[in-house]
Amino acid sequence: MRHEKSARLVELARHLAATTYGLTLDEMAEKLDVKRRTIERMRDQLVMMYPDLEEIADPPTKRWRLPKGLDSFTLAPTSEEMAALSTGQKQLERSNPQAADALARLETKMLSALKSNVKRRLATDIEALMQAEAIAVQPGPRASVDKDVLQVLRDALLALKQVRVHYSGGSGGPRQRDLIPYGILFGGEAYLIAREAHTDEAIAPRMWRIDRISQPLMLDLPGGAPEGFELQAYSERSFGVYQEDTVNVCLRVFPDFADEASRWVFHPQQSLERLEDGALLVRLHGGGLNELAWSLFRWGGKLEILEPPALKRAMANALDLASTMIKP
Protein backbone atom coordinates (compact mmCIF):
# COMPACT_ATOMS: atom_id res chain seq x y z
CA MET A 1 0.00 0.00 0.00
CA ARG A 2 2.86 2.35 0.86
CA HIS A 3 4.49 1.68 -2.50
CA GLU A 4 1.17 2.37 -4.27
CA LYS A 5 0.79 5.73 -2.53
CA SER A 6 4.33 6.70 -3.50
CA ALA A 7 3.64 5.75 -7.10
CA ARG A 8 0.53 7.94 -7.16
CA LEU A 9 2.53 10.88 -5.79
CA VAL A 10 5.11 10.44 -8.54
CA GLU A 11 2.30 10.26 -11.10
CA LEU A 12 0.84 13.53 -9.81
CA ALA A 13 4.28 15.15 -9.88
CA ARG A 14 4.65 14.14 -13.52
CA HIS A 15 1.33 15.76 -14.40
CA LEU A 16 2.38 18.97 -12.63
CA ALA A 17 5.71 18.99 -14.45
CA ALA A 18 4.04 18.36 -17.82
CA THR A 19 1.58 21.27 -17.63
CA THR A 20 2.43 24.78 -18.77
CA TYR A 21 -0.33 26.69 -16.99
CA GLY A 22 -0.69 24.50 -13.92
CA LEU A 23 -3.52 22.32 -12.64
CA THR A 24 -6.30 23.10 -10.20
CA LEU A 25 -7.15 20.68 -7.40
CA ASP A 26 -10.21 19.51 -9.32
CA GLU A 27 -8.13 18.87 -12.44
CA MET A 28 -5.57 16.92 -10.40
CA ALA A 29 -8.34 14.84 -8.84
CA GLU A 30 -9.79 14.10 -12.27
CA LYS A 31 -6.44 12.96 -13.71
CA LEU A 32 -5.82 10.56 -10.81
CA ASP A 33 -9.50 9.63 -10.37
CA VAL A 34 -9.53 10.41 -6.65
CA LYS A 35 -11.61 12.62 -4.39
CA ARG A 36 -10.75 16.25 -3.76
CA ARG A 37 -9.79 15.65 -0.12
CA THR A 38 -7.34 12.97 -1.22
CA ILE A 39 -5.75 15.27 -3.78
CA GLU A 40 -5.41 18.01 -1.16
CA ARG A 41 -3.38 15.64 1.03
CA MET A 42 -1.25 14.62 -1.94
CA ARG A 43 -0.66 18.26 -2.84
CA ASP A 44 0.52 18.96 0.69
CA GLN A 45 2.96 16.04 0.51
CA LEU A 46 4.34 17.29 -2.80
CA VAL A 47 4.95 20.71 -1.24
CA MET A 48 7.33 19.00 1.18
CA MET A 49 8.93 16.83 -1.50
CA TYR A 50 9.36 19.59 -4.11
CA PRO A 51 10.13 23.04 -2.63
CA ASP A 52 9.85 24.59 -6.12
CA LEU A 53 6.20 23.57 -6.47
CA GLU A 54 4.68 26.80 -7.73
CA GLU A 55 1.28 28.12 -6.66
CA ILE A 56 -0.42 30.34 -9.23
CA ALA A 57 -3.38 32.57 -8.47
CA ASP A 58 -6.20 32.04 -10.95
CA PRO A 59 -9.29 33.59 -9.31
CA PRO A 60 -11.55 32.19 -8.09
CA THR A 61 -9.20 29.22 -7.72
CA LYS A 62 -5.49 28.38 -7.71
CA ARG A 63 -3.20 26.31 -9.89
CA TRP A 64 0.01 24.40 -9.18
CA ARG A 65 2.89 23.31 -11.38
CA LEU A 66 6.52 22.19 -11.25
CA PRO A 67 8.19 24.69 -13.62
CA LYS A 68 11.68 23.14 -13.36
CA GLY A 69 10.49 19.68 -14.31
CA LEU A 70 11.61 16.41 -12.73
CA ASP A 71 14.85 14.48 -12.67
CA SER A 72 15.58 11.64 -15.09
CA PHE A 73 15.02 8.97 -12.43
CA THR A 74 11.46 10.14 -11.81
CA LEU A 75 10.75 10.36 -15.55
CA ALA A 76 12.15 6.94 -16.51
CA PRO A 77 9.43 5.04 -18.42
CA THR A 78 8.19 1.66 -17.26
CA SER A 79 8.31 -1.50 -19.35
CA GLU A 80 4.49 -1.39 -19.62
CA GLU A 81 4.63 2.16 -21.01
CA MET A 82 7.30 1.30 -23.56
CA ALA A 83 5.45 -1.85 -24.63
CA ALA A 84 2.26 0.20 -25.04
CA LEU A 85 4.21 2.64 -27.22
CA SER A 86 5.36 -0.22 -29.44
CA THR A 87 1.84 -1.63 -29.61
CA GLY A 88 0.43 1.77 -30.58
CA GLN A 89 3.06 2.04 -33.29
CA LYS A 90 2.04 -1.32 -34.77
CA GLN A 91 -1.64 -0.41 -34.68
CA LEU A 92 -0.95 2.77 -36.65
CA GLU A 93 1.27 1.18 -39.30
CA ARG A 94 -1.70 0.45 -41.58
CA SER A 95 -4.01 3.42 -40.98
CA ASN A 96 -1.46 6.20 -40.36
CA PRO A 97 2.10 5.15 -41.25
CA GLN A 98 3.45 8.67 -40.70
CA ALA A 99 2.19 8.66 -37.12
CA ALA A 100 3.69 5.19 -36.68
CA ASP A 101 7.05 6.55 -37.83
CA ALA A 102 6.73 9.44 -35.38
CA LEU A 103 6.11 7.02 -32.51
CA ALA A 104 9.13 4.97 -33.58
CA ARG A 105 11.30 8.09 -33.49
CA LEU A 106 9.88 8.99 -30.08
CA GLU A 107 10.71 5.50 -28.81
CA THR A 108 14.28 5.87 -30.06
CA LYS A 109 14.66 9.25 -28.35
CA MET A 110 13.30 7.95 -25.07
CA LEU A 111 15.58 4.91 -25.08
CA SER A 112 18.63 6.99 -26.00
CA ALA A 113 18.06 9.19 -22.94
CA LEU A 114 18.11 6.24 -20.53
CA LYS A 115 21.14 4.83 -18.75
CA SER A 116 22.49 1.49 -19.92
CA ASN A 117 21.40 -0.49 -16.87
CA VAL A 118 17.84 0.86 -17.15
CA LYS A 119 17.71 0.03 -20.87
CA ARG A 120 18.88 -3.53 -20.23
CA ARG A 121 16.22 -4.04 -17.56
CA LEU A 122 13.50 -2.56 -19.74
CA ALA A 123 14.50 -4.55 -22.83
CA THR A 124 13.90 -7.90 -21.09
CA ASP A 125 10.51 -6.88 -19.72
CA ILE A 126 9.38 -5.24 -22.98
CA GLU A 127 10.26 -8.36 -24.99
CA ALA A 128 8.27 -10.54 -22.58
CA LEU A 129 5.26 -8.23 -22.76
CA MET A 130 5.32 -8.00 -26.55
CA GLN A 131 5.48 -11.79 -26.84
CA ALA A 132 2.44 -12.06 -24.57
CA GLU A 133 0.36 -9.59 -26.60
CA ALA A 134 -0.74 -9.44 -30.22
CA ILE A 135 -2.89 -7.19 -32.40
CA ALA A 136 -5.81 -8.81 -34.15
CA VAL A 137 -5.57 -8.42 -37.93
CA GLN A 138 -8.54 -6.47 -39.26
CA PRO A 139 -9.40 -6.44 -42.98
CA GLY A 140 -9.34 -3.04 -44.63
CA PRO A 141 -7.29 -0.75 -46.85
CA ARG A 142 -3.73 0.12 -45.99
CA ALA A 143 -3.27 3.87 -46.08
CA SER A 144 -0.88 4.97 -48.82
CA VAL A 145 0.14 8.57 -48.19
CA ASP A 146 3.21 10.41 -49.39
CA LYS A 147 4.88 11.73 -46.24
CA ASP A 148 6.06 14.89 -48.03
CA VAL A 149 2.51 15.65 -49.16
CA LEU A 150 1.20 15.04 -45.66
CA GLN A 151 3.84 17.34 -44.17
CA VAL A 152 2.86 20.26 -46.42
CA LEU A 153 -0.79 19.78 -45.49
CA ARG A 154 0.06 19.71 -41.80
CA ASP A 155 2.21 22.81 -42.15
CA ALA A 156 -0.70 24.62 -43.80
CA LEU A 157 -3.06 23.54 -41.01
CA LEU A 158 -0.71 24.79 -38.32
CA ALA A 159 0.01 28.06 -40.13
CA LEU A 160 -3.70 28.62 -40.95
CA LYS A 161 -2.86 29.00 -44.63
CA GLN A 162 -4.41 27.88 -47.89
CA VAL A 163 -2.81 25.13 -49.94
CA ARG A 164 -2.64 24.62 -53.71
CA VAL A 165 -2.73 20.99 -54.83
CA HIS A 166 -3.12 18.89 -57.94
CA TYR A 167 -6.03 16.55 -57.29
CA SER A 168 -6.56 13.51 -59.49
CA GLY A 169 -10.05 12.54 -58.25
CA GLY A 170 -13.50 14.05 -58.22
CA SER A 171 -16.17 14.63 -60.85
CA GLY A 172 -14.23 17.54 -62.35
CA GLY A 173 -11.30 15.32 -63.28
CA PRO A 174 -7.62 15.94 -62.51
CA ARG A 175 -6.86 19.62 -62.03
CA GLN A 176 -5.30 22.21 -59.75
CA ARG A 177 -7.33 23.28 -56.73
CA ASP A 178 -6.84 25.89 -54.02
CA LEU A 179 -8.07 24.51 -50.71
CA ILE A 180 -8.65 25.79 -47.18
CA PRO A 181 -7.70 22.87 -44.90
CA TYR A 182 -9.87 22.15 -41.85
CA GLY A 183 -8.19 18.96 -40.66
CA ILE A 184 -7.01 15.47 -41.55
CA LEU A 185 -9.11 12.36 -40.97
CA PHE A 186 -7.67 8.85 -40.88
CA GLY A 187 -10.09 6.00 -41.49
CA GLY A 188 -8.61 3.26 -43.66
CA GLU A 189 -7.72 5.88 -46.25
CA ALA A 190 -6.43 9.30 -45.20
CA TYR A 191 -8.55 12.34 -46.05
CA LEU A 192 -8.01 16.08 -46.03
CA ILE A 193 -11.12 17.88 -44.80
CA ALA A 194 -11.21 21.17 -46.72
CA ARG A 195 -13.32 23.46 -48.85
CA GLU A 196 -12.29 25.11 -52.07
CA ALA A 197 -11.05 28.65 -51.56
CA HIS A 198 -13.54 30.21 -53.97
CA THR A 199 -16.58 28.79 -52.14
CA ASP A 200 -18.56 30.43 -49.35
CA GLU A 201 -17.59 29.68 -45.76
CA ALA A 202 -21.14 28.50 -45.06
CA ILE A 203 -20.65 25.59 -47.48
CA ALA A 204 -19.74 22.34 -45.73
CA PRO A 205 -16.19 21.11 -46.33
CA ARG A 206 -15.46 18.13 -48.56
CA MET A 207 -13.27 15.09 -48.11
CA TRP A 208 -10.22 14.86 -50.36
CA ARG A 209 -8.28 11.60 -50.49
CA ILE A 210 -4.69 12.46 -49.69
CA ASP A 211 -3.31 9.66 -51.89
CA ARG A 212 -4.81 11.55 -54.86
CA ILE A 213 -3.10 14.81 -53.90
CA SER A 214 0.22 15.75 -55.47
CA GLN A 215 2.41 18.85 -55.84
CA PRO A 216 1.08 20.56 -52.67
CA LEU A 217 2.15 24.17 -52.12
CA MET A 218 1.34 26.23 -49.05
CA LEU A 219 0.11 29.67 -50.13
CA ASP A 220 0.65 32.95 -48.35
CA LEU A 221 -3.11 33.36 -48.05
CA PRO A 222 -5.19 33.11 -44.88
CA GLY A 223 -6.93 29.81 -44.26
CA GLY A 224 -8.06 27.81 -41.28
CA ALA A 225 -11.40 26.31 -40.32
CA PRO A 226 -14.21 28.71 -39.44
CA GLU A 227 -14.96 29.43 -35.81
CA GLY A 228 -16.96 26.64 -34.22
CA PHE A 229 -15.78 23.86 -36.52
CA GLU A 230 -14.67 20.76 -34.60
CA LEU A 231 -13.05 17.90 -36.49
CA GLN A 232 -14.15 15.29 -33.95
CA ALA A 233 -17.78 16.40 -34.16
CA TYR A 234 -17.53 16.41 -37.96
CA SER A 235 -16.23 12.83 -38.04
CA GLU A 236 -18.98 11.68 -35.65
CA ARG A 237 -21.66 12.78 -38.11
CA SER A 238 -20.97 9.58 -40.03
CA PHE A 239 -21.13 5.89 -39.20
CA GLY A 240 -17.95 5.47 -41.20
CA VAL A 241 -15.97 8.02 -43.15
CA TYR A 242 -18.23 9.30 -45.91
CA GLN A 243 -20.41 12.26 -45.03
CA GLU A 244 -24.14 12.20 -45.85
CA ASP A 245 -27.26 13.81 -44.44
CA THR A 246 -27.74 12.58 -40.89
CA VAL A 247 -30.74 10.49 -39.81
CA ASN A 248 -32.04 8.91 -36.61
CA VAL A 249 -31.38 5.18 -36.36
CA CYS A 250 -32.98 2.75 -33.91
CA LEU A 251 -31.93 -0.89 -33.54
CA ARG A 252 -33.51 -3.51 -31.29
CA VAL A 253 -31.05 -6.12 -30.04
CA PHE A 254 -32.70 -9.38 -29.00
CA PRO A 255 -32.59 -10.23 -25.26
CA ASP A 256 -30.03 -13.06 -25.57
CA PHE A 257 -27.50 -10.67 -27.12
CA ALA A 258 -28.28 -7.47 -25.19
CA ASP A 259 -25.31 -7.79 -22.83
CA GLU A 260 -22.94 -8.26 -25.77
CA ALA A 261 -24.38 -5.22 -27.57
CA SER A 262 -24.16 -3.06 -24.44
CA ARG A 263 -20.37 -3.35 -24.68
CA TRP A 264 -20.30 -2.57 -28.41
CA VAL A 265 -19.71 0.91 -29.83
CA PHE A 266 -22.02 1.32 -32.81
CA HIS A 267 -21.42 5.09 -32.73
CA PRO A 268 -19.57 7.38 -30.28
CA GLN A 269 -22.78 9.26 -29.41
CA GLN A 270 -25.10 6.26 -29.11
CA SER A 271 -27.74 5.85 -26.40
CA LEU A 272 -28.85 2.53 -24.93
CA GLU A 273 -32.16 1.59 -23.34
CA ARG A 274 -32.90 -1.78 -21.77
CA LEU A 275 -36.51 -2.89 -22.30
CA GLU A 276 -38.70 -4.89 -19.91
CA ASP A 277 -38.35 -8.03 -22.04
CA GLY A 278 -34.54 -7.82 -21.80
CA ALA A 279 -34.02 -6.47 -25.30
CA LEU A 280 -31.80 -3.45 -25.89
CA LEU A 281 -32.71 -0.38 -27.92
CA VAL A 282 -29.72 1.30 -29.56
CA ARG A 283 -30.31 4.83 -30.85
CA LEU A 284 -27.83 6.52 -33.16
CA HIS A 285 -27.68 9.68 -35.21
CA GLY A 286 -25.48 10.03 -38.24
CA GLY A 287 -25.01 9.53 -41.96
CA GLY A 288 -23.42 6.89 -44.15
CA LEU A 289 -26.14 4.23 -44.08
CA ASN A 290 -24.35 1.93 -46.52
CA GLU A 291 -21.33 1.74 -44.22
CA LEU A 292 -23.58 1.14 -41.22
CA ALA A 293 -25.40 -1.63 -43.08
CA TRP A 294 -22.15 -3.44 -43.86
CA SER A 295 -21.00 -3.10 -40.25
CA LEU A 296 -24.25 -4.68 -39.04
CA PHE A 297 -23.58 -7.94 -40.89
CA ARG A 298 -21.84 -9.39 -37.81
CA TRP A 299 -25.10 -8.85 -35.90
CA GLY A 300 -27.17 -10.97 -38.25
CA GLY A 301 -29.77 -12.89 -36.23
CA LYS A 302 -29.05 -10.79 -33.16
CA LEU A 303 -30.95 -7.58 -33.84
CA GLU A 304 -33.58 -5.96 -36.03
CA ILE A 305 -33.62 -2.54 -37.69
CA LEU A 306 -36.58 -0.48 -36.47
CA GLU A 307 -35.78 2.75 -38.30
CA PRO A 308 -35.20 4.42 -40.68
CA PRO A 309 -36.63 2.65 -43.73
CA ALA A 310 -33.60 3.87 -45.70
CA LEU A 311 -31.32 1.73 -43.52
CA LYS A 312 -33.53 -1.30 -44.17
CA ARG A 313 -33.18 -0.66 -47.92
CA ALA A 314 -29.41 -0.24 -47.56
CA MET A 315 -29.21 -3.55 -45.71
CA ALA A 316 -31.34 -5.28 -48.40
CA ASN A 317 -29.03 -3.90 -51.10
CA ALA A 318 -25.97 -5.06 -49.13
CA LEU A 319 -27.48 -8.56 -48.89
CA ASP A 320 -28.12 -8.61 -52.62
CA LEU A 321 -24.54 -7.60 -53.33
CA ALA A 322 -23.21 -10.14 -50.87
CA SER A 323 -25.19 -12.90 -52.56
CA THR A 324 -23.33 -12.29 -55.82
CA MET A 325 -20.12 -13.39 -54.08
CA ILE A 326 -21.49 -16.91 -53.60
CA LYS A 327 -21.16 -19.08 -56.67
CA PRO A 328 -23.49 -22.09 -57.05
PAVEX-670223 format. One record per residue: x, y, z of N, C-alpha, C in turn. Coordinates in steps of 0.02 Angstrom, whole numbers, plus 50000, padded with zeros to 5 digits. Example, Ala and Ser with C-alpha at 12.3 -4.5 7.8 and 13.67 -1.06 7.14 Angstrom:
% PAVEX-670223
506604971650390506154977550390506604983550390;506424988850354506844994750357506455000250394;
This chain:
% PAVEX-670223
500424994050000500005000050000500435006250000;500985006050040501435011850043501755013149975;501955007749941502245008449875501745011449826;501105009349831500585011949787500485019349797;500485021549859500395028749873500985032749845;501585030049852502175033549825502125034149749;501895028749718501825028849645501315034049622;500765034749660500265039749642500545046749650;500965047849701501275054449710501725056149652;502115051149630502565052249573502145053749511;501595050149503501155051349445500885058449445;500675060849504500425067649509500985072749494;501585071349519502145075849506502285076249431;502225070649397502325070749324501815075149289;501185074649310500675078849280500825086249292;501055087949352501195094949369501815097449332;502265092949316502865094949278502705095549203;502195091949180502025091849109501605097849089;501255100949136500795106349119501155113049114;500935117249069501225123949061500885128949108;500225128449113499835133549150499645131149220;499835125049238499665122549304498995118949306;498865115349360498245111649368497895113849432;497235114249430496855115549490496785108949529;496535109449590496435103449630495925098849596;495405101749568494905097649534495195094049473;495625097549436495945094449378496415088849399;496775089949454497215084649480496805078549501;496255079749535495835074249558495555070349499;495375073849446495115070549386495635066249353;496255068649348496785064849315496955058449353;496925058749420497095052849460496485048849482;495885051549464495255048149481495205047049557;495305052349594495245052049668494805057849690;494615057849754494205063149781494615069349796;494285074949802494635081349812495035081249877;494745078349930495105078349994495755074349988;495725068849950496335064849939496855068949902;496655072549851497135076349811497415082049852;497035084849899497295090049942497865087349985;497785081250011498315078250051498925076850008;498815074549947499375073149903499735079549885;499365084849873499675091349858500115093649915;499875092849976500265094850035500905090750040;500885084350024501485080250025501985082349972;501725084249913502175086549860502515093049878;502175097249916502475103549938503115102149979;503085096950020503665095050059504195091650017;503995087849967504465084149925504805088649874;504425093649847504685098049794504595105249816;505125108249845505075115249869504905120149813;505055118349749504935122949694504225122249666;503795118349699503105117849676502795124849678;502575127149621502345134049613501585134549619;501355139349660500645140649667500475146949627;499975146249583499795151749538499085153849553;498985160249565498315162949577497935163149511;497335160249511496905160249453496185160949477;496015166949502495365168049535494785165249492;494325161749523494225160949595494585154849624;495065152149590495405146149614496155147149610;496535141749619497265141949615497495136049572;498095136949545498405131649506499105130149533;499345124049519500005122049541500375118849483;501035119749482501455116549431502165115949456;502555111749422503265110949437503655113749378;503815120249379504095123449319504785120849300;505165118049347505845115749332505855108449310;505275105349307505245098449285505485093649338;505605087349318505815082149363506475079149340;506795075549385507425072449367507315066249324;507845063849293507795058249246507565051849280;507725050949343507515044949379506755044749384;506465050449401505735050749409505385049849343;505695051949288505375051849223505525045449183;505915040949211506075034749175505445030849159;505335028949096504715025249079504735018149107;504145015249115504105008349137504075003749076;504184997349088504154992549033503454992249002;502934993049044502244993049019502134999048972;502405004848991502315010848950502675010048883;503285007348884503655006548822503335001248777;503074995948808502724990848769502094993648738;501744997948775501135001048748501315005648690;501885008948694502105013248639502245009048576;502555003348585502684998948528502044996148499;501564994448543500924991948520500544997248480;500545003448506500225008848471500525010048403;501185009348399501535010248335501305005048285;501244998848307501024993448262500304994448239;499884996848284499184997948266499115003548214;499575008248213499525013848167499865012548100;500245007148096500645005948035500205005547973;499585003047980499155002347921498755008647908;498455011547961497995017147951498355023847946;498925024647981499275031047982500025029847988;500345027647934501055025847937501505031547960;501315037747943501725043447965501725044048041;501135043148071501095043348144501485037548175;501465031748142501845025948166502595027548165;502825030848112503535032748108503705037748164;503245042348178503365047248231503435043748299;503005038848311503055035148374503715031248378;503935028548322504565024948321505145029548337;505125035648310505655040548326505625042548399;505015043348425504945044948496505225039448540;505095033148521505355027548559506125027648560;506415029048502507145029448497507425034948541;507105040748541507335046248583507285044648657;506745041448676506655039748747507175034748769;507305029648728507795024548746508505027448748;508645032048702509325034948700509465039348761;508945041748794509035046048853509115042048917;509025035348913509065031248973509765028548984;509925027149046510575024249063510575016849042;511185014249032511255007549004510915002249047;510995002749113510704997649157509934997749154;509655003749147508925004349143508685001449076;509055002849022508855000248956508884992548955;509394989648987509444982348989508854979349026;508674982349083508114979849122507464980449083;507364986149051506754987249013506704982448954;507264981348919507254977248859506984970348872;507194967348928506954960548945506204960548958;505974965348997505254965649014504834967248953;505074971948911504694973848851504624967848804;505164964048794505134958248750504624953148776;504614952148842504144947348871503424949748861;503304956148871502634958948862502404958548790;502854960148743502664960048673502524952948649;502874948048677502744941048658502074938648685;501854941848740501224939748771500624943348743;500724948248698500184952048670500224952048594;499654952548562499634952848489499054957248468;499084959848408498554964148380498164960148329;497514959648339497104956048292497124959348224;497194955248172497224957948103496514959548081;496394965648060495734967748037495764969247962;495304966347923495304967847851495164975247839;495444977747785495334984847769495914987547728;495824993447699496354996247658496954998447699;497534998047670498135000647701498255007647673;498285012547718498365019447696499015020247657;498975023647600499565024847559499625032447549;500025035647590500075042847591500805044847584;500935049347538501615052047530501765056547590;502295055047626502445058747688502605066047674;502885067547615503035074447599502395078347586;501915075147553501265078347542500925079647609;500925074547652500605075247717500935080847758;501585081547753501925086747791501715093747769;501655094847704501435101347679500735102847704;500295097947702499605098947725499595100647800;500005097147838500035098547910500315105547923;500825107347885501105114047893500585119447879;500175118347827499655123147810499125123547865;498955117847894498475117747949498735121648009;499365120548026499655124048084499735131448072;499895133248010500005140347993499365143947975;498805140247972498155143147953498205146447884;498485142647837498575145047769498205140647719;498085143347659497795139447605498345135147573;498125130047536498605125647503498365124447432;498835124547385498685123147315498925116047299;498465111947272498635104947259498415103147188;498705097647164498445094547103498065088347126;497415088247111496985082747135496755078547076;496865072047082496725067547025496045064247029;495645065747081494985062747087494435067847079;493825065747091493255070247089492925070447021;492305073047020491925073246957492225077946906;492595082946929492885087746883493515085346849;493755079346867494355076646836494985079746866;495565077246847496195079746875496295087146858;496425091046910496575098146898496845101346962;497085107346956497355111047012496775114047054;496855113847119496345116447164496675120247221;496375125847240496585129447299496105127847356;496385125147410495965122647465496115126147530;495605126547572495685129047641495615122947687;496175120547714496155114347755495815115547822;495385110747842495075110747908495385105647954;495625100147926495905094847967496055088747924;496335083647956496505077347922496155071747960;495835067347922495455061847952495735055247926;495915050847973496165044247956495625039147969;495465035247918494955030047925495025025047869;495535020647873495705016347817496115020447768;495795024447728496145029447687496245035747730;496675040147706496785046547740496465052047699;496105056547732495725061747698495905068647725;495955073447680495995080447698495295083247700;495095086147755494445089447760494565096747743;494265099047688494395105847664493835108147618;493795114547609493345117347558493765121347508;493505121847448493855125547397493835133047414;494395136347399494475143347422493965148047392;493705146447333493235151147301492525150247326;492395145347369491715144047393491575147847457;490935148547473490725152147532490875148147595;491045151747649491215148447712490635144347739;490015146147722489435142547747489365135647716;489715134447660489685127947626490085122847666;489795116947675490135111747713490775109547678;491295107847715491915105547683491825098847650;492285097147606492275090647572492855086447596;492835080047578493365075447594493785074147532;494445075247538494895074347482495395068847500;495405063547461495865058047475496585060447465;496985059647517497665062347516498095058447467;497945052047453498345048347405498235050747334;497725054947323497605057747257497855064947252;498185067347304498455074047305499195073847287;499405078347244500115078847226500295086147218;500935087547218501215094347208500895099447256;500845098047321500545102847366501005108847378;500705114747382501075120847394500685125147444;501005126847500500675131147548500695138347522;500115141647519500065148347493500085153447550;500315159447533500325164747582499655168247583;499135164347595498445166847598498115164047659;497705167947693497415165547756496945159647745;496975154947790496545149047787496275147447857;496215141147870495975139147936495225137847936;495015133247979494305131547984493925137348015;493295138247998492895143648028492795142348102;492645147648138492525147148210491945142448223;492045138048271491525133248289491595126448256;492025125848206492115119348174492535114848219;492305108748231492665103848270492735097448229;493355095448218493475089548176493165083248205;493205082448271492925076448302492175076148292;491845081848302491115082048292490945080748219;491355083248173491235082148102491285074648086;491795071348113491885064248098491325060048128;491035062248184490515058448218489835059248184;489795063448132489175063948094489065057748052;489565053648043489525047947998489635041448037;489325036148011489445029548040490095026448014;490395029647966491025027447940491455033547926;491625034347863492025040147842491615044947800;491235042247752490895046547704490335050547738;490285056847719489795061347748489165061547706;488595060547739487935061047707487475064747756;486875066247733486375069147778486255064347836;486205067147896486135062947955485405060947966;485305055147996484635052548010484645049248079;484055048348107483985044548169483935037148154;484305033148191484315025948182484115022648248;483705017548245483515013748304483565006348289;483945002848330484044995548323483774992148386;483474986448378483254982448436483654976048438;484074975448490484474969448498484074964448539;484044958248517483654953148550483934951648620;483504949648667483714948948737484334944648747;484414939148711484994934748721485654938048704;485634943548666486254946748644486324953948670;485864955848716485864962748740486504964348779;486744959748820487354961048858487944962148812;487994958048760488534958748711488494965548677;487894967548657487814973948622487944979948667;487814979148732487924984748778488654986548784;489094981948764489824983348766490084985348698;489644985848648489854987148579489744994548562;490224997548529490155004548508489915004648436;489265005848427488995006648359489145013648333;489165018548380489295025548363489505028948428;489985033748424490215036948486489675040348527;489145042748494488615046348530487975042148537;488035035748540487455031348545487125031848613;486485029948616486135029348680485825022348683;485825019448743485585012648753484995012748802;484505008548789483925008048833483725000648839;483754998048900483554991148911482794990748921;482474986348883481754985548885481544980348937;480904980148954480654975549004480764968248985;480734966848920480824959848898481564957848893;482024962448912482734960948910483074963148847;482694965248797482994967648735483324974448747;483734976548699484104982748706483964987148645;483734993348658483654998148604484295002248597;484545002648537485145006548522484935012248476;485025018348498484845024248458485485027748436;485505029448372486095032648342485855038548300;486315042948285486165048448240486785049748197;486695049048132487265050148088487085048748016;487585049147973487505047747902487935041847881;487905040047817488295034447792487955027847805;487335027147781486935021247796487215014947763;487535015647706487825009747674488385006747718;488805011147745489335008747789489055005647852;488525008647879488215005747939487924998947923;487604998347865487304991947846487834986447843;488404987947811488924982847807489194981047876;489244985947921489504984547988489014980348029;488374980348010487874976648048487844969248028;488234967247977488214960347956488394955548013;488874957548055489084953048109488524952048161;488004956348158487454955848205486854952148175;486964948848118486424945148087486114940048135;485454940148143485114935648188485124937848260;485424943648274485474946048342485084952548354;484894955948300484524962148308484084963248248;483634968148254483214970248199483254977848191;483184980148130483194987348115482484989948123;482374994648168481714997648176481625003748132;482145007848128482115013848085482815016148070;482905019848014482405022147966482305016947910;481785017847870481685013247813482285013247766;482625019047761483205019347715483755014547736;483835013447801484345008647824484135001547807;483485000147811483244993547792483384992247718;483274997447676483414996747604484154995847592;484574999547630485294998847622485524991847641;485224989047694485394982247714485174977247662;484574978147633484334973647580484794973847519;485024979947501485494980547445486154977147461;486394977947524487014974747543486954967147540;486374964447560486264957247556486264954947483;485954958847440485944956947369486654956747340;487044961847358487734962047334488144956247362;488034954847426488404949347457488234942647424;487614941847403487414935547372487764934247306;487994939547273488344938547209489044935647219;489284935747282489944933047296489934925447304;489324922647309489264915447320489084912147254;489544908047230489424904647167489094897947180;488604895947138488254889647147488744883747138;
